[in-house]
């Protein structure tokens, strides 16, 4: 008989990983408290530490993407204004 894998929510993983980072309890104590294997806690803690810089980088990436979109839109507005002005001159002749 196979055992069923349990899928933990990202919120639960973050909670356990943060508890592991505090170092208030040992891994076996945390494992008993949360009902997960100590190896999983170590993996989640490592993942949290490796991905922490990306959390702070997301805002910076969004700002760059937004600025790029604004530049494209301003160029498009300028092109449309030139076309409009050209067509209005041609129609008025």
KOLGU-841652 format. One record per residue: residue number from 0; residue in one letter; x, y, z of N, C-alpha, C in turn. Coordinates in Angstrom, 3 decimals. Each point is the difference from the previous one (the first is absolute). Layout:
BEGIN
<r><k>NUM</k><r>a</r><n_east>X</n_east><n_north>Y</n_north><n_up>Z</n_up><ca_east>X</ca_east><ca_north>Y</ca_north><ca_up>Z</ca_up><c_east>X</c_east><c_north>Y</c_north><c_up>Z</c_up></r>
...
! end
This chain:
BEGIN
<r><k>0</k><r>x</r><n_east>0.826</n_east><n_north>-1.181</n_north><n_up>0.000</n_up><ca_east>-0.826</ca_east><ca_north>1.181</ca_north><ca_up>0.000</ca_up><c_east>0.876</c_east><c_north>1.253</c_north><c_up>0.000</c_up></r>
<r><k>1</k><r>x</r><n_east>-0.270</n_east><n_north>0.909</n_north><n_up>-0.945</n_up><ca_east>0.777</ca_east><ca_north>1.230</ca_north><ca_up>-0.078</ca_up><c_east>-0.552</c_east><c_north>1.055</c_north><c_up>0.930</c_up></r>
<r><k>2</k><r>x</r><n_east>0.867</n_east><n_north>0.886</n_north><n_up>0.397</n_up><ca_east>-0.450</ca_east><ca_north>1.101</ca_north><ca_up>0.848</ca_up><c_east>-0.395</c_east><c_north>1.179</c_north><c_up>-0.873</c_up></r>
<r><k>3</k><r>x</r><n_east>-0.984</n_east><n_north>0.734</n_north><n_up>0.429</n_up><ca_east>-0.473</ca_east><ca_north>1.153</ca_north><ca_up>-0.749</ca_up><c_east>0.858</c_east><c_north>1.211</c_north><c_up>0.352</c_up></r>
<r><k>4</k><r>x</r><n_east>0.439</n_east><n_north>0.716</n_north><n_up>-1.029</n_up><ca_east>0.785</ca_east><ca_north>1.208</ca_north><ca_up>0.223</ca_up><c_east>-0.912</c_east><c_north>1.137</c_north><c_up>0.412</c_up></r>
<r><k>5</k><r>x</r><n_east>0.475</n_east><n_north>0.742</n_north><n_up>0.957</n_up><ca_east>-0.763</ca_east><ca_north>1.156</ca_north><ca_up>0.477</ca_up><c_east>0.572</c_east><c_north>1.241</c_north><c_up>-0.671</c_up></r>
<r><k>6</k><r>x</r><n_east>-0.875</n_east><n_north>0.825</n_north><n_up>-0.549</n_up><ca_east>0.430</ca_east><ca_north>1.271</ca_north><ca_up>-0.588</ca_up><c_east>-0.270</c_east><c_north>1.099</c_north><c_up>1.009</c_up></r>
<r><k>7</k><r>x</r><n_east>1.056</n_east><n_north>0.682</n_north><n_up>0.373</n_up><ca_east>-0.114</ca_east><ca_north>1.082</ca_north><ca_up>0.968</ca_up><c_east>-0.143</c_east><c_north>1.321</c_north><c_up>-0.733</c_up></r>
<r><k>8</k><r>x</r><n_east>-0.758</n_east><n_north>0.897</n_north><n_up>0.582</n_up><ca_east>-0.211</ca_east><ca_north>1.311</ca_north><ca_up>-0.612</ca_up><c_east>1.274</c_east><c_north>0.838</c_north><c_up>0.131</c_up></r>
<r><k>9</k><r>x</r><n_east>0.181</n_east><n_north>0.943</n_north><n_up>-0.903</n_up><ca_east>1.164</ca_east><ca_north>0.889</ca_north><ca_up>0.099</ca_up><c_east>0.024</c_east><c_north>0.775</c_north><c_up>1.316</c_up></r>
<r><k>10</k><r>x</r><n_east>-1.170</n_east><n_north>0.340</n_north><n_up>0.510</n_up><ca_east>-0.063</ca_east><ca_north>0.739</ca_north><ca_up>1.270</ca_up><c_east>0.527</c_east><c_north>-0.857</c_north><c_up>1.151</c_up></r>
<r><k>11</k><r>x</r><n_east>-0.376</n_east><n_north>-1.289</n_north><n_up>-0.012</n_up><ca_east>0.464</ca_east><ca_north>-0.904</ca_north><ca_up>1.048</ca_up><c_east>1.509</c_east><c_north>-0.187</c_north><c_up>-0.094</c_up></r>
<r><k>12</k><r>x</r><n_east>0.499</n_east><n_north>-0.181</n_north><n_up>-1.215</n_up><ca_east>1.446</ca_east><ca_north>-0.175</ca_north><ca_up>-0.192</ca_up><c_east>0.765</c_east><c_north>1.226</c_north><c_up>0.493</c_up></r>
<r><k>13</k><r>x</r><n_east>-0.517</n_east><n_north>1.182</n_north><n_up>-0.324</n_up><ca_east>0.660</ca_east><ca_north>1.232</ca_north><ca_up>0.436</ca_up><c_east>-0.012</c_east><c_north>0.113</c_north><c_up>1.512</c_up></r>
<r><k>14</k><r>x</r><n_east>-1.109</n_east><n_north>-0.363</n_north><n_up>0.613</n_up><ca_east>-0.115</ca_east><ca_north>0.063</ca_north><ca_up>1.463</ca_up><c_east>1.019</c_east><c_north>-0.921</c_north><c_up>0.661</c_up></r>
<r><k>15</k><r>x</r><n_east>0.117</n_east><n_north>-1.224</n_north><n_up>-0.517</n_up><ca_east>0.944</ca_east><ca_north>-0.965</ca_north><ca_up>0.565</ca_up><c_east>1.436</c_east><c_north>0.450</c_north><c_up>-0.251</c_up></r>
<r><k>16</k><r>x</r><n_east>0.287</n_east><n_north>0.481</n_north><n_up>-1.211</n_up><ca_east>1.352</ca_east><ca_north>0.451</ca_north><ca_up>-0.325</ca_up><c_east>0.414</c_east><c_north>1.190</c_north><c_up>0.856</c_up></r>
<r><k>17</k><r>x</r><n_east>-0.919</n_east><n_north>0.915</n_north><n_up>0.249</n_up><ca_east>0.313</ca_east><ca_north>1.144</ca_north><ca_up>0.860</ca_up><c_east>0.242</c_east><c_north>-0.438</c_north><c_up>1.435</c_up></r>
<r><k>18</k><r>x</r><n_east>-0.777</n_east><n_north>-0.974</n_north><n_up>0.453</n_up><ca_east>0.227</ca_east><ca_north>-0.532</ca_north><ca_up>1.347</ca_up><c_east>1.372</c_east><c_north>-0.650</c_north><c_up>0.088</c_up></r>
<r><k>19</k><r>x</r><n_east>0.417</n_east><n_north>-0.665</n_north><n_up>-1.071</n_up><ca_east>1.321</ca_east><ca_north>-0.630</ca_north><ca_up>-0.016</ca_up><c_east>1.109</c_east><c_north>1.046</c_north><c_up>-0.012</c_up></r>
<r><k>20</k><r>x</r><n_east>-0.239</n_east><n_north>1.121</n_north><n_up>-0.655</n_up><ca_east>1.011</ca_east><ca_north>1.063</ca_north><ca_up>-0.044</ca_up><c_east>0.188</c_east><c_north>0.673</c_north><c_up>1.351</c_up></r>
<r><k>21</k><r>x</r><n_east>-1.040</n_east><n_north>0.024</n_north><n_up>0.804</n_up><ca_east>0.099</ca_east><ca_north>0.624</ca_north><ca_up>1.316</ca_up><c_east>0.947</c_east><c_north>-0.740</c_north><c_up>0.931</c_up></r>
<r><k>22</k><r>x</r><n_east>0.179</n_east><n_north>-1.290</n_north><n_up>-0.229</n_up><ca_east>0.880</ca_east><ca_north>-0.843</ca_north><ca_up>0.824</ca_up><c_east>-0.417</c_east><c_north>-0.055</c_north><c_up>1.465</c_up></r>
<r><k>23</k><r>x</r><n_east>-1.282</n_east><n_north>0.191</n_north><n_up>0.281</n_up><ca_east>-0.492</ca_east><ca_north>-0.130</ca_north><ca_up>1.368</ca_up><c_east>-0.149</c_east><c_north>-1.471</c_north><c_up>0.386</c_up></r>
<r><k>24</k><r>x</r><n_east>-0.264</n_east><n_north>-0.824</n_north><n_up>-1.009</n_up><ca_east>-0.182</ca_east><ca_north>-1.434</ca_north><ca_up>0.227</ca_up><c_east>0.897</c_east><c_north>-0.783</c_north><c_up>-0.954</c_up></r>
<r><k>25</k><r>x</r><n_east>0.314</n_east><n_north>-1.225</n_north><n_up>0.372</n_up><ca_east>0.796</ca_east><ca_north>-0.858</ca_north><ca_up>-0.877</ca_up><c_east>-0.888</c_east><c_north>-0.541</c_north><c_up>-1.119</c_up></r>
<r><k>26</k><r>x</r><n_east>0.623</n_east><n_north>-0.548</n_north><n_up>-1.029</n_up><ca_east>-0.763</ca_east><ca_north>-0.571</ca_north><ca_up>-1.101</ca_up><c_east>-0.933</c_east><c_north>-1.122</c_north><c_up>0.454</c_up></r>
<r><k>27</k><r>x</r><n_east>0.456</n_east><n_north>-0.916</n_north><n_up>0.858</n_up><ca_east>-0.934</ca_east><ca_north>-1.034</ca_north><ca_up>0.469</ca_up><c_east>-1.191</c_east><c_north>0.572</c_north><c_up>0.777</c_up></r>
<r><k>28</k><r>x</r><n_east>0.237</n_east><n_north>1.052</n_north><n_up>0.769</n_up><ca_east>-1.100</ca_east><ca_north>0.630</ca_north><ca_up>0.730</ca_up><c_east>-0.999</c_east><c_north>0.651</c_north><c_up>-0.962</c_up></r>
<r><k>29</k><r>x</r><n_east>0.532</n_east><n_north>0.676</n_north><n_up>-1.014</n_up><ca_east>-0.872</ca_east><ca_north>0.611</ca_north><ca_up>-1.008</ca_up><c_east>-0.761</c_east><c_north>-1.065</c_north><c_up>-0.782</c_up></r>
<r><k>30</k><r>x</r><n_east>0.681</n_east><n_north>-1.096</n_north><n_up>-0.309</n_up><ca_east>-0.638</ca_east><ca_north>-1.086</ca_north><ca_up>-0.734</ca_up><c_east>-1.165</c_east><c_north>-0.585</c_north><c_up>0.794</c_up></r>
<r><k>31</k><r>x</r><n_east>0.201</n_east><n_north>-0.163</n_north><n_up>1.295</n_up><ca_east>-1.067</ca_east><ca_north>-0.525</ca_north><ca_up>0.848</ca_up><c_east>-1.149</c_east><c_north>1.003</c_north><c_up>0.120</c_up></r>
<r><k>32</k><r>x</r><n_east>0.359</n_east><n_north>1.270</n_north><n_up>0.102</n_up><ca_east>-1.026</ca_east><ca_north>1.034</ca_north><ca_up>0.162</ca_up><c_east>-0.871</c_east><c_north>0.157</c_north><c_up>-1.251</c_up></r>
<r><k>33</k><r>x</r><n_east>0.636</n_east><n_north>-0.044</n_north><n_up>-1.170</n_up><ca_east>-0.740</ca_east><ca_north>0.215</ca_north><ca_up>-1.244</ca_up><c_east>-0.408</c_east><c_north>-1.294</c_north><c_up>-0.699</c_up></r>
<r><k>34</k><r>x</r><n_east>0.530</n_east><n_north>-1.124</n_north><n_up>0.428</n_up><ca_east>-0.372</ca_east><ca_north>-1.283</ca_north><ca_up>-0.587</ca_up><c_east>0.607</c_east><c_north>-0.258</c_north><c_up>-1.360</c_up></r>
<r><k>35</k><r>x</r><n_east>1.208</n_east><n_north>0.492</n_north><n_up>-0.219</n_up><ca_east>0.710</ca_east><ca_north>-0.240</ca_north><ca_up>-1.260</ca_up><c_east>1.385</c_east><c_north>-0.545</c_north><c_up>0.307</c_up></r>
<r><k>36</k><r>x</r><n_east>0.639</n_east><n_north>-0.564</n_north><n_up>-1.010</n_up><ca_east>1.329</ca_east><ca_north>-0.582</ca_north><ca_up>0.182</ca_up><c_east>1.043</c_east><c_north>1.115</c_north><c_up>0.100</c_up></r>
<r><k>37</k><r>x</r><n_east>1.032</n_east><n_north>-0.180</n_north><n_up>0.840</n_up><ca_east>1.043</ca_east><ca_north>1.033</ca_north><ca_up>0.136</ca_up><c_east>0.689</c_east><c_north>0.342</c_north><c_up>-1.319</c_up></r>
<r><k>38</k><r>x</r><n_east>0.126</n_east><n_north>-0.988</n_north><n_up>-0.884</n_up><ca_east>0.636</ca_east><ca_north>0.266</ca_north><ca_up>-1.295</ca_up><c_east>-0.819</c_east><c_north>0.997</c_north><c_up>-0.810</c_up></r>
<r><k>39</k><r>x</r><n_east>-1.318</n_east><n_north>-0.113</n_north><n_up>0.081</n_up><ca_east>-0.864</ca_east><ca_north>0.946</ca_north><ca_up>-0.716</ca_up><c_east>0.178</c_east><c_north>1.412</c_north><c_up>0.547</c_up></r>
<r><k>40</k><r>x</r><n_east>0.120</n_east><n_north>0.091</n_north><n_up>1.304</n_up><ca_east>0.194</ca_east><ca_north>1.322</ca_north><ca_up>0.615</ca_up><c_east>1.309</c_east><c_north>0.610</c_north><c_up>-0.478</c_up></r>
<r><k>41</k><r>x</r><n_east>1.042</n_east><n_north>-0.805</n_north><n_up>-0.048</n_up><ca_east>1.300</ca_east><ca_north>0.496</ca_north><ca_up>-0.484</ca_up><c_east>-0.097</c_east><c_north>0.461</c_north><c_up>-1.448</c_up></r>
<r><k>42</k><r>x</r><n_east>-0.707</n_east><n_north>-0.758</n_north><n_up>-0.813</n_up><ca_east>-0.162</ca_east><ca_north>0.359</ca_north><ca_up>-1.408</ca_up><c_east>-0.773</c_east><c_north>1.304</c_north><c_up>-0.142</c_up></r>
<r><k>43</k><r>x</r><n_east>-1.082</n_east><n_north>0.137</n_north><n_up>0.743</n_up><ca_east>-0.793</ca_east><ca_north>1.223</ca_north><ca_up>-0.071</ca_up><c_east>0.784</c_east><c_north>1.202</c_north><c_up>0.506</c_up></r>
<r><k>44</k><r>x</r><n_east>0.799</n_east><n_north>-0.189</n_north><n_up>1.039</n_up><ca_east>0.820</ca_east><ca_north>1.095</ca_north><ca_up>0.529</ca_up><c_east>1.022</c_east><c_north>0.436</c_north><c_up>-1.049</c_up></r>
<r><k>45</k><r>x</r><n_east>0.656</n_east><n_north>-0.972</n_north><n_up>-0.646</n_up><ca_east>0.991</ca_east><ca_north>0.295</ca_north><ca_up>-1.032</ca_up><c_east>-0.663</c_east><c_north>0.724</c_north><c_up>-1.177</c_up></r>
<r><k>46</k><r>x</r><n_east>-1.172</n_east><n_north>-0.467</n_north><n_up>-0.401</n_up><ca_east>-0.733</ca_east><ca_north>0.639</ca_north><ca_up>-1.097</ca_up><c_east>-0.349</c_east><c_north>1.436</c_north><c_up>0.345</c_up></r>
<r><k>47</k><r>x</r><n_east>-0.417</n_east><n_north>0.219</n_north><n_up>1.234</n_up><ca_east>-0.325</ca_east><ca_north>1.355</ca_north><ca_up>0.445</ca_up><c_east>1.227</c_east><c_north>0.901</c_north><c_up>-0.055</c_up></r>
<r><k>48</k><r>x</r><n_east>1.114</n_east><n_north>-0.491</n_north><n_up>0.475</n_up><ca_east>1.216</ca_east><ca_north>0.811</ca_north><ca_up>-0.003</ca_up><c_east>0.483</c_east><c_north>0.299</c_north><c_up>-1.419</c_up></r>
<r><k>49</k><r>x</r><n_east>-0.092</n_east><n_north>-0.985</n_north><n_up>-0.884</n_up><ca_east>0.448</ca_east><ca_north>0.199</ca_north><ca_up>-1.381</ca_up><c_east>-0.929</c_east><c_north>0.936</c_north><c_up>-0.768</c_up></r>
<r><k>50</k><r>x</r><n_east>-1.286</n_east><n_north>-0.027</n_north><n_up>0.315</n_up><ca_east>-0.953</ca_east><ca_north>0.814</ca_north><ca_up>-0.740</ca_up><c_east>-0.316</c_east><c_north>1.338</c_north><c_up>0.629</c_up></r>
<r><k>51</k><r>x</r><n_east>0.599</n_east><n_north>0.302</n_north><n_up>1.131</n_up><ca_east>-0.322</ca_east><ca_north>1.243</ca_north><ca_up>0.704</ca_up><c_east>0.338</c_east><c_north>1.239</c_north><c_up>-0.829</c_up></r>
<r><k>52</k><r>x</r><n_east>1.087</n_east><n_north>-0.028</n_north><n_up>-0.749</n_up><ca_east>0.382</ca_east><ca_north>1.170</ca_north><ca_up>-0.787</ca_up><c_east>-1.011</c_east><c_north>0.274</c_north><c_up>-1.112</c_up></r>
<r><k>53</k><r>x</r><n_east>-0.648</n_east><n_north>-1.037</n_north><n_up>-0.511</n_up><ca_east>-0.991</ca_east><ca_north>0.181</ca_north><ca_up>-1.063</ca_up><c_east>-1.239</c_east><c_north>0.726</c_north><c_up>0.508</c_up></r>
<r><k>54</k><r>x</r><n_east>-0.305</n_east><n_north>-0.159</n_north><n_up>1.264</n_up><ca_east>-1.162</ca_east><ca_north>0.680</ca_north><ca_up>0.576</ca_up><c_east>0.177</c_east><c_north>1.505</c_north><c_up>-0.109</c_up></r>
<r><k>55</k><r>x</r><n_east>1.196</n_east><n_north>0.474</n_north><n_up>0.269</n_up><ca_east>0.262</ca_east><ca_north>1.427</ca_north><ca_up>-0.014</ca_up><c_east>0.267</c_east><c_north>0.515</c_north><c_up>-1.410</c_up></r>
<r><k>56</k><r>x</r><n_east>0.313</n_east><n_north>-0.886</n_north><n_up>-0.929</n_up><ca_east>0.319</ca_east><ca_north>0.395</ca_north><ca_up>-1.366</ca_up><c_east>-1.254</c_east><c_north>0.144</c_north><c_up>-0.854</c_up></r>
<r><k>57</k><r>x</r><n_east>-1.112</n_east><n_north>-0.574</n_north><n_up>0.403</n_up><ca_east>-1.216</ca_east><ca_north>0.020</ca_north><ca_up>-0.808</ca_up><c_east>-0.486</c_east><c_north>1.414</c_north><c_up>-0.248</c_up></r>
<r><k>58</k><r>x</r><n_east>0.018</n_east><n_north>0.840</n_north><n_up>1.004</n_up><ca_east>-0.445</ca_east><ca_north>1.385</ca_north><ca_up>-0.162</ca_up><c_east>0.849</c_east><c_north>0.750</c_north><c_up>-0.996</c_up></r>
<r><k>59</k><r>x</r><n_east>1.294</n_east><n_north>-0.274</n_north><n_up>0.024</n_up><ca_east>0.928</ca_east><ca_north>0.654</ca_north><ca_up>-0.921</ca_up><c_east>-0.281</c_east><c_north>-0.438</c_north><c_up>-1.436</c_up></r>
<r><k>60</k><r>x</r><n_east>-0.252</n_east><n_north>-1.295</n_north><n_up>-0.196</n_up><ca_east>-0.306</ca_east><ca_north>-0.508</ca_north><ca_up>-1.337</ca_up><c_east>-1.307</c_east><c_north>0.571</c_north><c_up>-0.511</c_up></r>
<r><k>61</k><r>x</r><n_east>-1.004</n_east><n_north>0.080</n_north><n_up>0.868</n_up><ca_east>-1.283</ca_east><ca_north>0.556</ca_north><ca_up>-0.402</ca_up><c_east>0.139</c_east><c_north>1.449</c_north><c_up>-0.420</c_up></r>
<r><k>62</k><r>x</r><n_east>0.827</n_east><n_north>0.747</n_north><n_up>0.711</n_up><ca_east>0.191</ca_east><ca_north>1.405</ca_north><ca_up>-0.328</ca_up><c_east>0.648</c_east><c_north>0.132</c_north><c_up>-1.376</c_up></r>
<r><k>63</k><r>x</r><n_east>1.000</n_east><n_north>-0.825</n_north><n_up>-0.305</n_up><ca_east>0.652</ca_east><ca_north>0.052</ca_north><ca_up>-1.304</ca_up><c_east>-0.971</c_east><c_north>-0.374</c_north><c_up>-1.110</c_up></r>
<r><k>64</k><r>x</r><n_east>-0.818</n_east><n_north>-1.042</n_north><n_up>0.241</n_up><ca_east>-0.975</ca_east><ca_north>-0.414</ca_north><ca_up>-1.003</ca_up><c_east>-1.031</c_east><c_north>1.105</c_north><c_up>-0.238</c_up></r>
<r><k>65</k><r>x</r><n_east>-0.425</n_east><n_north>0.652</n_north><n_up>1.060</n_up><ca_east>-0.976</ca_east><ca_north>1.070</ca_north><ca_up>-0.126</ca_up><c_east>0.585</c_east><c_north>1.172</c_north><c_up>-0.778</c_up></r>
<r><k>66</k><r>x</r><n_east>1.244</n_east><n_north>0.355</n_north><n_up>0.293</n_up><ca_east>0.649</ca_east><ca_north>1.096</ca_north><ca_up>-0.718</ca_up><c_east>0.135</c_east><c_north>-0.333</c_north><c_up>-1.479</c_up></r>
<r><k>67</k><r>x</r><n_east>0.321</n_east><n_north>-1.240</n_north><n_up>-0.319</n_up><ca_east>0.126</ca_east><ca_north>-0.409</ca_north><ca_up>-1.398</ca_up><c_east>-1.349</c_east><c_north>0.089</c_north><c_up>-0.706</c_up></r>
<r><k>68</k><r>x</r><n_east>-1.060</n_east><n_north>-0.422</n_north><n_up>0.681</n_up><ca_east>-1.337</ca_east><ca_north>0.099</ca_north><ca_up>-0.586</ca_up><c_east>-0.398</c_east><c_north>1.449</c_north><c_up>-0.244</c_up></r>
<r><k>69</k><r>x</r><n_east>0.319</n_east><n_north>0.873</n_north><n_up>0.934</n_up><ca_east>-0.327</ca_east><ca_north>1.421</ca_north><ca_up>-0.138</ca_up><c_east>0.740</c_east><c_north>0.584</c_north><c_up>-1.197</c_up></r>
<r><k>70</k><r>x</r><n_east>1.266</n_east><n_north>-0.355</n_north><n_up>-0.180</n_up><ca_east>0.773</ca_east><ca_north>0.490</ca_north><ca_up>-1.145</ca_up><c_east>-0.639</c_east><c_north>-0.434</c_north><c_up>-1.316</c_up></r>
<r><k>71</k><r>x</r><n_east>-0.403</n_east><n_north>-1.259</n_north><n_up>-0.082</n_up><ca_east>-0.640</ca_east><ca_north>-0.510</ca_north><ca_up>-1.218</ca_up><c_east>-1.294</c_east><c_north>0.756</c_north><c_up>-0.266</c_up></r>
<r><k>72</k><r>x</r><n_east>-0.782</n_east><n_north>0.219</n_north><n_up>1.037</n_up><ca_east>-1.270</ca_east><ca_north>0.703</ca_north><ca_up>-0.173</ca_up><c_east>0.199</c_east><c_north>1.455</c_north><c_up>-0.417</c_up></r>
<r><k>73</k><r>x</r><n_east>1.008</n_east><n_north>0.681</n_north><n_up>0.554</n_up><ca_east>0.268</ca_east><ca_north>1.384</ca_north><ca_up>-0.404</ca_up><c_east>0.416</c_east><c_north>0.069</c_north><c_up>-1.465</c_up></r>
<r><k>74</k><r>x</r><n_east>0.816</n_east><n_north>-0.973</n_north><n_up>-0.436</n_up><ca_east>0.394</ca_east><ca_north>-0.034</ca_north><ca_up>-1.408</ca_up><c_east>-1.218</c_east><c_north>-0.204</c_north><c_up>-0.900</c_up></r>
<r><k>75</k><r>x</r><n_east>-0.880</n_east><n_north>-0.876</n_north><n_up>0.414</n_up><ca_east>-1.208</ca_east><ca_north>-0.265</ca_north><ca_up>-0.782</ca_up><c_east>-0.906</c_east><c_north>1.232</c_north><c_up>-0.043</c_up></r>
<r><k>76</k><r>x</r><n_east>-0.133</n_east><n_north>0.700</n_north><n_up>1.106</n_up><ca_east>-0.797</ca_east><ca_north>1.228</ca_north><ca_up>0.036</ca_up><c_east>0.597</c_east><c_north>1.037</c_north><c_up>-0.940</c_up></r>
<r><k>77</k><r>x</r><n_east>1.309</n_east><n_north>0.141</n_north><n_up>0.033</n_up><ca_east>0.659</ca_east><ca_north>0.964</ca_north><ca_up>-0.881</ca_up><c_east>-0.229</c_east><c_north>-0.332</c_north><c_up>-1.466</c_up></r>
<r><k>78</k><r>x</r><n_east>0.104</n_east><n_north>-1.262</n_north><n_up>-0.353</n_up><ca_east>-0.209</ca_east><ca_north>-0.436</ca_north><ca_up>-1.378</ca_up><c_east>-1.443</c_east><c_north>0.282</c_north><c_up>-0.429</c_up></r>
<r><k>79</k><r>x</r><n_east>-0.949</n_east><n_north>-0.295</n_north><n_up>0.870</n_up><ca_east>-1.406</ca_east><ca_north>0.224</ca_north><ca_up>-0.324</ca_up><c_east>-0.305</c_east><c_north>1.500</c_north><c_up>-0.144</c_up></r>
<r><k>80</k><r>x</r><n_east>0.638</n_east><n_north>0.832</n_north><n_up>0.809</n_up><ca_east>-0.209</ca_east><ca_north>1.442</ca_north><ca_up>-0.116</ca_up><c_east>0.537</c_east><c_north>0.523</c_north><c_up>-1.327</c_up></r>
<r><k>81</k><r>x</r><n_east>1.154</n_east><n_north>-0.511</n_north><n_up>-0.423</n_up><ca_east>0.567</ca_east><ca_north>0.418</ca_north><ca_up>-1.280</ca_up><c_east>-0.927</c_east><c_north>-0.419</c_north><c_up>-1.139</c_up></r>
<r><k>82</k><r>x</r><n_east>-0.511</n_east><n_north>-1.229</n_north><n_up>0.058</n_up><ca_east>-0.923</ca_east><ca_north>-0.477</ca_north><ca_up>-1.036</ca_up><c_east>-1.267</c_east><c_north>0.854</c_north><c_up>-0.024</c_up></r>
<r><k>83</k><r>x</r><n_east>-0.534</n_east><n_north>0.306</n_north><n_up>1.170</n_up><ca_east>-1.215</ca_east><ca_north>0.812</ca_north><ca_up>0.082</ca_up><c_east>0.229</c_east><c_north>1.380</c_north><c_up>-0.600</c_up></r>
<r><k>84</k><r>x</r><n_east>1.124</n_east><n_north>0.633</n_north><n_up>0.361</n_up><ca_east>0.295</ca_east><ca_north>1.321</ca_north><ca_up>-0.507</ca_up><c_east>0.164</c_east><c_north>-0.032</c_north><c_up>-1.531</c_up></r>
<r><k>85</k><r>x</r><n_east>0.673</n_east><n_north>-1.005</n_north><n_up>-0.500</n_up><ca_east>0.210</ca_east><ca_north>-0.145</ca_north><ca_up>-1.441</ca_up><c_east>-1.338</c_east><c_north>-0.147</c_north><c_up>-0.721</c_up></r>
<r><k>86</k><r>x</r><n_east>-0.856</n_east><n_north>-0.873</n_north><n_up>0.523</n_up><ca_east>-1.289</ca_east><ca_north>-0.222</ca_north><ca_up>-0.636</ca_up><c_east>-0.904</c_east><c_north>1.219</c_north><c_up>0.078</c_up></r>
<r><k>87</k><r>x</r><n_east>0.043</n_east><n_north>0.719</n_north><n_up>1.114</n_up><ca_east>-0.841</ca_east><ca_north>1.205</ca_north><ca_up>0.122</ca_up><c_east>0.451</c_east><c_north>1.074</c_north><c_up>-0.967</c_up></r>
<r><k>88</k><r>x</r><n_east>1.302</n_east><n_north>0.111</n_north><n_up>-0.270</n_up><ca_east>0.512</ca_east><ca_north>0.980</ca_north><ca_up>-0.991</ca_up><c_east>-0.451</c_east><c_north>-0.407</c_north><c_up>-1.401</c_up></r>
<r><k>89</k><r>x</r><n_east>0.051</n_east><n_north>-1.292</n_north><n_up>-0.312</n_up><ca_east>-0.391</ca_east><ca_north>-0.465</ca_north><ca_up>-1.319</ca_up><c_east>-1.503</c_east><c_north>0.210</c_north><c_up>-0.239</c_up></r>
<r><k>90</k><r>x</r><n_east>-0.794</n_east><n_north>-0.187</n_north><n_up>1.033</n_up><ca_east>-1.443</ca_east><ca_north>0.170</ca_north><ca_up>-0.157</ca_up><c_east>-0.387</c_east><c_north>1.457</c_north><c_up>-0.121</c_up></r>
<r><k>91</k><r>x</r><n_east>0.739</n_east><n_north>0.886</n_north><n_up>0.614</n_up><ca_east>-0.350</ca_east><ca_north>1.427</ca_north><ca_up>-0.028</ca_up><c_east>0.393</c_east><c_north>0.650</c_north><c_up>-1.325</c_up></r>
<r><k>92</k><r>x</r><n_east>0.804</n_east><n_north>-0.642</n_north><n_up>-0.822</n_up><ca_east>0.396</ca_east><ca_north>0.595</ca_north><ca_up>-1.286</ca_up><c_east>-1.087</c_east><c_north>-0.116</c_north><c_up>-0.954</c_up></r>
! end
